[in-house]
Amino acid sequence: MVRERQVRRVLLVDDDMLFLEALGVLLGADPTIEVVGRATHGLDALRLVEELRPDVVTMDIDMPVMDGVAATRAIMERYPETCVVTITSSTSPEHIAAVRAAGASGHIVKEHVPDELPDAIHAACPRGRGARAA
């Protein structure tokens, strides 16, 4: 029996506009994901999380103004019901440890985004709002 997925409201955060648009196209093709906004740095992400209350934020790590680790930490402190999936080109164990310590529910390397991101979004909050994965 195939279990239906709940629709996840997602905020996309990345300073690379082309990549940000590509994420929107990729996720827009998935009927279980609703892209509710886009931000190009962590401060914008914080403002939009407050305004839009997404279920999941996809967060680039290396950004100007406020990086993804600091933004993830701030989101988790202010909006603990929101899940964060970080996306970066780095496979460094230190980066992964830093985002996990900041409260991210998942992490994806950019080259794997097309194959893994929709599943990672659902895995980050398997039962919906307020049900973050451990």
N, C-alpha and C positions, 0 to 999 in steps of 0.2 A: 504494500500500500504506500503510495507516494504522499508524503505529508506536505500540505500547502504552507508556503512561507507567508508570513505577514509582511505587508509593505513597510519598508524602512525609509524614513525621511533622512536624507543625507546631505551634509554640507561638505563641499570640496575645498581643500586649502592647499595651494601650491603657488609659488612665485613664478613659475614658468607658464605663461599664458597658453602656449600651444598645448602643453601637457594637460593643463586644466580643462581646456576645451575638449581634448581627446577623452579625458575621463568622463566628461559630461555626455559625450556621444556614446561611449561604451556603456555607461550605466543607464542612460536613457533608453537603451534597447531592452533592458530588463524590466518586465512588468512588476517585479517585486521591490523595485527601488525607485524612489522619487527624489530627484536632485532638487533641493529646496533653495540652494544658494551656493555662491562661490566667493572665496576670499584669497588674496594674494600674500598675506602675511598674518602672523599670529594675533596682532591687535585687532585686525578686521575680523578674524575668526571669533575672538571673544565677543565682540559686539554682535555678530550674527548669531552666535549660539544663544545669547540672551534674547535676541529678537525673534529668531525662528524656532528655537527649541528642537533641533534635529535629534533623531535617535542616535545617529552615527556621524562622526566627523572623520573624513580621510585627511591626514595631516602629513605634509612634507616636513622633513626634519630641518633641512638647511635652507633657511629663508632670511631675508633682511627684516629689519624693524623688531620682530620678536620671532625667534626660531621655534621649531616645532616641539622641542622638548619643553621649553618654558610655557608655550601655549597649551600643551597637553596638561602640564601640571596645573596651570591656572583654571583650565576647563574642569578638571577633576575636582579641584577645591571648591569651585563655585557651582558646578552643575554635575554632581556625581552620577546622576541618572543618564548622562550622555556618554556614549561609548566612543573611543578613538581608535582608529586603525592608522598606524603610521606607514608612510610610503617613502622610500629613499633608494638611492642607487648604492648605498653602503651596505656591506655585509659584515661590518665590524661588530664583533661581540660587545664592544663598549657602547656603540650606538644603540644596539638592541637592549642592552641592560639599562641604559639611561632612559629610553622611552618606556620600558616596562616599569621602572622605578617611578616615573612620572605618572603612571596610571593607564597607559595604553593597553587596550584589550587584544591588539593584534599588530603584526608588522609584516609588510610585504616589500620585497625588493622590486624596484620599478620594472625590470625586465619581465617579471612574472605577473604584472597587473592584469593583462588581458585574460589570462587563464584563471587567476585566483581571487581577484578583488571582489566580485559579487559574493562568492562563498565566504570570504573573510568578513565582509560587512554583516552577513547573517550570523556568522559564528561569534562575532563580537558581542552581539545581543541576541542570543538564541531564542529568548522568550519575549522579546520586545522591550519597550521602555522600562528602565529601572531593573533590568535583569542582566547585568553585565556578566560576561564570561570571567571565570577566575583565571 
